[in-house]
Every structure is written in C-alpha cells, then in structure tokens.
C-alpha cells in the first residue's frame, strides 16, 4: 500500500494522529510526511487546524474520502490482476510438468500461493505433495520452491535445478 493512502487512512481512523505517528506508521521521514500533508492540504484532501503551538489536528475532507476510495479501488484492482496473472502462470507450470511426464508437483516450503497451487493441481487432476525446502528430492516430481524461505536456509538446500524446479519468487519478479 502506498504511503499517501496510509496517511489518509490514518487521519480518517484517528482524528488525534500527529505527524510523528504518521511518519512511524508509514515508515517515512518526518520531512516526507510533512511534504505529503502540505500537498494534501493544498489539494483540499485534508484540513489542518492549529490547536496550540505544539499540536495540529488533521481532518479528512469529502475530497479526501473520495481519494481514499479511488486509491483503495485501484489497489484492489491491481491485486486482483496480480492474482489472476499468478494463477495463469502457475497453471502453465502445472500443465507443462504434467505434459513432461512428471508424477506430480511438490510444493517445497510455506507459500502464500499454496491454496492456488493446490486448486490448480486438483483442477488439472495432477497429484500434489507438500514438503520442507531442505528435504531430500524425490525423483520424477516437479518441485515448486516456496517464496518464503527460512533466513538460515543454506544455499545448497535452495539451489534450483532448472530442469525440475521452479521458484515461486520468479512469478513475483516477472509480474513486477
């Protein structure tokens, strides 16, 4: 989610939020947060009211609320498009592995794509098994290597053999 949308949502959800809180939540510098708030005020997305010398109150305008809705909708559309792209790419891998005579798919490691891989294998009537990344490889199975790896995993346990393994990180890289 982009920093600007996060700031607008924080102002909407917490009328007492201050600039330092906004910077912390968005992991932006105070200077960047200040610049964003000034730009929002100039565009009429927020109002700025000085309470005293140390406190400023931010409030969302109706234009600011419309901006949250627009940005949220755009974010949602991008997310759905990515899900469809990931699904199509995984389906191609599964169909190709099946056509190449593999026994099935092994999903090695914990993956955010797990449900998608299971569903596609079910639809394609292609066996699927789960394993840990560092488990011994079974001959004849095509390995999908999860995008989530233990930080301590050795290079040897995650080395890819292009002929029968595919890292799900590549799907993300190819779609960004």
Protein Blocks (a to p, Z undefined) as FASTA:
>chain_A
ZZklmmmmmmmmmmkbcfklmmmmnopafklmmmmmmmmmmnopaccddfblmbccdddd
fklmmmmmmmmmmmmmmmmmmmmmmmmmmmmmmmmmmmnopabdcdedjdfklmmmmmmm
mmnopacddddfklccdehiacdddfbdcfklcfklmcccfklgccfklmmmmmZZ
